[in-house]
Amino acid sequence: MLRFTDKVIKALVVLAIISMAISVSACMDKDLSRENDADKIVTNAESISNVTWEWTGTIEEDAKTPLVVPDPKRYTIEFTEDGIYYILADCNTGSGTYVLENGQITLNPGPMTLMACGGDSIDNKYLAYLGNVDSVVLEGEQLKLYLKDSDDRMLFSLQY
């Protein structure tokens, strides 16, 4: 039998996940697409570098609901001004190089640890998405990495 405090903790976790889902889906309600984000494309690395970005979710045009990342602190990316990026993909870390030109970004993977993170991990999905990124947009404190040949996009927030 669950103790009262265990029930409260589980309820708070469920509420936090629902809150994140509502936040991500709010982005879907706006007509967001590459065309609408054209004035927010990132043209220089300084605007996105030297901070850590947490992956909060992915919006796929053909999905009924967005993917909400349950623990964004476990999925991060950090860009440096000299063309290097560092990632945390759950229990794995890695780095690579990137090329940013006129809003178009190419992420070239480098060394990466290859530990099995467990059944609840979405590290493989995160890495697959990153391997398919082709443009970058910055809107306030939200970073959007668009995926090739679509309006699908990964959403990142600043890590504090």
N, C-alpha and C positions, 0 to 999 in steps of 0.2 A: 504494500500500500504506500502511495506517495505521501510524503509529508507536505504540509501546507507550503513551506518555503520552496520545495521542489516544484510544486504546481505554479507558484507565483513566478519563479524563474522561467519555467517553460512558457508561461503566458507572455512574459516580457520578450522572450526570444521570438515568439510567433508575431507579436505586435511589431517588433523591429523589422522583421522580414516583410510584413505587409506594408509597413511604412516605406521601405525601400522600393517595393514593387509599385506603389502609388507614385513615388517620385520619378521613377524611370518611365512609367507609362504616361505620366503627364507630358513628357517630352514627345511621346508618340502623338498626342492629341494635337499638337501644333503641326502645321504642315512643314515638317523639317525634311530637307533633302539637300543634296549637293547644290542645287540651284539656289535655294534659299540661304545657304551658308557661304555662297561665293564671295561675299564681302568680308568674311571672317577667316579666310585661309591664312595659314601661317607661312610667311615668306622668309623668316629668319629664325635661327635656332635660339636666339636670346630670349624670345618670348615664351618658350616652353622648357628651357633648360634650367639646370641647377635647382630643381624642385622635384619632389616625388609625387607621381600621379598614381592614384588608386583606381583600379578597374571596378566600376560600380555596376556595369551591365552592358548588354548588347541588344540593339534593336535590329531585327531582321524583318524586312518588308513582308516576307511570306509567312512569318510566324504570327500566331494570334496574340501572343503575349511576349513581352520582352524577357530576355534572360536577366535575372537579377542575381548579382554576385552576393552570396551569403556573408562573406567576410572579406571585404575589399582590401584590407591591410595585408592579405596573403597573396595579392596579385597586383604588383606595382611595376611601373616603368619610370626610369629617370634618364633624361637626355642631358648630355654635356654639350657645350658650345663647339667642341672640337670634333663632333661627329661620332661619338661613342654613346651607346645606351646600355643601361643595366636593368635587368628585370628580376623580379621575385615571382615565381610561379608556384605558389603554395610552399612545398618543402624544398624546391629547387631554386637555384640562382644561376644567372647567366649574363652574358654581355654580347655585344656585337657592335657593328658600325651602322650608321645610317647616312643617307644622302637626302637633303631637303632642298628642293628647287621649285620656286613658284607654287607652293602649296602641295606639291607632289613629294611623297616621302617613300623611300625604299629602306626597309629594315633588312640588313644582312646579318644572319645569325652567326654567333661565335661560340666560344666554349660554354657548356651548360652542364650542371650536375644532372644526374639521371636517376635520382632516387624514386622509388614508388611511394607516392604520397597517401595512398589509401583510397577506398571506394567512394568517399564523399568528395574527393578532390575534382576540380574542373581544370586542372593544370594543362591537360592535353588540349582541351577546347580553347583555352587562353592562348596557348602557343600556336595552334592552328589559325586562330583569328589574326594574331600578330604577323604570321607568315603571309597573310593575304591583304595586308594594309597597303593603300596606295596614295592616300591624301590625308591632310591634317588640318583641323579647324580649331580655333580657340574662341570660345564665347564666354567672356567673364572668367570664372574660375572652373569652367568645364572644357575639357579637351575631348575632341571627337576624332577618332581615327576611322575614316571610311574604308570599306573593303572594296576590292577591285570589282569593277563593272557592276556596281549596285549602289543603292542608297543605304545598305546595311552599314551600321556604324557601332564601334565600341565607344562607350562613354567612360570618361575618367574624371575624377575630382581631385583637387589638391589634398595632399596628406598633411595634416597638422600635427 
